[in-house]
C-alpha cells in the first residue's frame, strides 16, 4: 500500500516582477518527499531554492502548479488553514535566526503560543522542553544578545520545535556559523530526524550540509538539474 508523500510539488512555476519585466525563478519543478526523509535542496544564489522552500511552507504562492503538504492541498486551503499548518505542523529555521532581542530566550521560543492561545503555564513548559532538547535550558532567561551564534541558532531551532512539528524547513541554517558549530547543528538535525522521524528539507549551498542528507536535489536556473541519493541512512 502506497503512502501519501509529506510534500508533493507538481509543475510549479514562479516569477517576480510585472508585465514585460517578469523574471522567472521556478520553471516546472516537480518532486515528492516521503515521511522521514532528509532532503537537501542545493544550488547557486538565485537558482530558486529559497523561493521553492517558501512555497512549500506556504510563505509564498506559485503562479502555476500544484502543491500539497501534509495532506493539505494549497489550491483548496483557506489562509486560516494554512496559517494553522505553519504554526502547528511546520517548523522554520533561517540563517538570520530571527530572534527578538528585547525578549528572553524562553519568550522567543514560545512565540508560536500567541497564535494557539495556549495557557502561559503550558506554553512555558513546552518551551522549556524545547530548550532542554537543544541543550540550552540554562539560558532560558537570558537575552539573545548574550549568546553565541551557535546558541542563537539552537534557540531558533527550539522555537521551531515548540509545536512538535512533523516537517522542518531550514534555509541556510549553518550559513552564519563556524565549521565546528555548524557541525553540531547538523548532528542535531540528524538526531531529530532519527529519534522523532521529523522530515527535514534543508536549502543550502554548503557541502557540509548537503553531504549528510539522504537525498540531494540540485536546482539550476529554476529547474531540477538532478535528484539523487546522498548520505547513507
C-alpha positions, 0 to 999 in steps of 0.5 A: 500500500502506497503512502501519501508523500509529506510534500508533493510539488507538481509543475510549479512555476514562479516569477517576480516582477510585472508585465514585460519585466517578469523574471522567472525563478521556478520553471516546472519543478516537480518532486515528492518527499516521503515521511522521514526523509532528509532532503537537501535542496542545493544550488547557486544564489538565485537558482530558486531554492529559497523561493521553492522552500517558501512555497512549500511552507506556504510563505509564498504562492506559485503562479502555476502548479500544484502543491500539497503538504501534509495532506493539505492541498494549497489550491483548496486551503483557506489562509486560516488553514494554512496559517494553522499548518505553519504554526502547528505542523511546520517548523522554520529555521533561517540563517538570520535566526530571527530572534527578538532581542528585547525578549528572553530566550524562553519568550522567543521560543514560545512565540508560536503560543500567541497564535494557539492561545495556549495557557502561559503555564503550558506554553512555558513548559513546552518551551522549556522542553524545547530548550532542554532538547537543544541543550540550552535550558540554562539560558532560558532567561537570558537575552539573545544578545548574550549568546553565541551564534551557535546558541542563537541558532539552537534557540531558533531551532527550539522555537521551531520545535515548540509545536512538535512539528512533523516537517522542518524547513531550514534555509541556510541554517549553518550559513552564519556559523563556524565549521565546528558549530555548524557541525553540531547543528547538523548532528542535531538535525540528524538526531531529530530526524532519527529519534522523532522521524521529523522530515527535514528539507534543508536549502543550502549551498554548503557541502557540509550540509548537503553531504549528510542528507539522504537525498540531494536535489540540485536546482539550476536556473529554476529547474531540477538539474538532478535528484539523487541519493546522498548520505547513507541512512 
